[in-house]
Amino acid sequence: MNVRTLCLSILYEGESTGYEIRRLCVEGECAYFIEASYGSIYPALAKLEDEGMVTSRVEPQNGKPAKKVYSITAAGRQAFAAQLAEPLGEDLFRSPFLLFARYVHILPRELVAQRAQEFLDRMTEKHRHLEEAMAERGSNASDTWVINFGRAVMGVAQQHVQTHMHELIDLALAEPNKDAAE
């Protein structure tokens, strides 16, 4: 999947602005699919519009700059379905926490304990968001399946960190190492 396909998927559900697409990609339901920045979303939307896959209109707003609202076309719906029919790429999992965990042996225990708890708190919050999404979108069977998949994956990660956090902390330095911070 790419940003172009992600934009089509969001527009498949209804009209949206580039800002709203970005929000869905960062904190919304699409945050679990692929990473998309403004620098990739707006060029993708412009290209999709040039190709007739989406249309746009400008809506004035009181006291704010006008906003550009995008809609998917019939050709865009067909292109989206065709993209979904293509072979899927590998799932990517990137985690700054895992990089941190790999090098806890050079860090003080207090910091490792703090970061592990912060990670666990973020996982708990993300899990809560999925619970809310389930309540909001639970009537669509495919949405329910996807949300349940996310809940299961996050649940396993949460359980692992909760159960094994002490092991990670034990791997850290008992005394802070001046060299590690420099």
N, C-alpha and C positions, 0 to 999 in steps of 0.2 A: 504494500500500500504506500501511497505517497500523499503529499499535501493536496494535490489536485483531487484525488479520490475522496479524501477526507472532506474537502469543501463540498463536493457533490453529495456526499452522504448527509451532511448537515442540511444542505438546501433541499434534499429529497424530502426531508421532514417538514420543511416550511421556509419561508423567506427569512433572510438574516443579513446583518451587516458584517463587514470584515471584523469589526470590534467584537461582535457577538460570537462569531466563529472562533476568534482567538480565545475568548473567555471560556467557551465550551472545551477548547483544546487544553487549557491550563487548569481550570478548576471544575469543569463540568464533566459530563458523561463521556466525552471524547478524549479526555486526558489519559485514558488507558490504552488508546489505540496507537497513535504515533505522535511525535513531537512536531509542533507547528508554531512558527514565530510569525510576527507581523511581516517580517522580511520575506517569508515564503508564502504566506496566505495571500497578500495583495497581488503579487505577480501571478500566482496561480489563478486568482479570480479574473484578472485582466486577460490572461490567455484563454481561459474558459469562455469569457465573453466574446473575445475575438473569434473563437471557433464556433460560436452559436450555441454553446452548452448552457450558458446562463445569460440572463438579461439583468439590467439594473435600472433603477430609477432613483432620482434624487428627491429626498423628502426634506422640506424646510422644518426647522425646529425653533421654538420660541427661546430667544436668548442664547442659542447655541449655533454652531456651524451646521449647515445642512448635512444630512447623512445619506450615504449611498446604500440602497437596499437591493440585495441580489435575490433572484428567483431562478430556479432550475427550469430548463426548457424540456420539451419532449425528447429532443436529441440528447440532452444532458442526462435524462433518466435512462435512455438506452445505453449511453456510454458508461454510466455508473454500473448498470447491470452487467455489461460486457466486462468491465474491469473486475467486478466481483467473481466472474466466471474464470478469470485467468488463474494460473497456479499461484498459490500464496507463497510469499517469501518466508524466511525464518523469523520467528518471534525474537525480538531483541529485548534483553533485560539489562539495563544499566543502573547501577546503584552507587552513588557516592558513599553510602554507608558501608557497602562491602569493601570499597577501597580503604576506608577508614579502619574497618575491622581487620583487614589484612596486615595493617601496620600498628596495631595497638601495642605491640611489644616495645615500641619506642616512645610511648606516651604515658603520662601519669594516670594512675588508676582513677583518680577523682574525675579527670576529664573523660575517660572511657565510660565510666558509670553515668556521667551526665549526658554524653552523646547517645549512649544506648537507650537511656530513658527518653530522651527527646525523640529518637527514632520510633520507639514503641508508642509514644504519645501521638506522633504523626500517623502511624499505622492505625491506631485506634480511631483517630479522627477520620481517616479515609474510609475505614470500615463503617463508621457511622454515616458517612455520605452515601455509601452504597445502600445502607438500610433505608435512608430517606429516598433514594432513587427507586428502590423497590416499591416503597409505598406510593410514590408518584406515578410510576410507569408499570406497575405490576400486572396490568391487564393484557399487555402484549406478550405472547408466549416467547418470542425470540428475545425481547428485552429482558424478560425474567431469566431466561437461560444464561444470557451474557452476564447479567448482574450476579446471578448465583455462582457462576464461574469465578468472577472477581472476588466475591465474598469467600469462596473456598480457598483461593490462592492467598489472599490476604490473611485469612484465618490461620492457615498453616504457618505463614511467615511470622505472624504475631505470636503464635504458640511457641515457635522455635526460639524467638528472641526472649520471651518470658521465661521459658524453661532453661535456656542456656546462657542467659545474660551473665550470670556469675562466672561462667567459664571464660567468657570474653574479658571480663574485668580482671580475672586472675592472670590472664596473659599480659596485662599491662605492667609497667614498671611500678615497683613499690615506691620508689623515690623518683621525682621528676628528673629528667635528663636534660641538662642545659644544652647539650649539643643538638638534641632533637628539635628544639625550638629555634635554633639559629640557622 
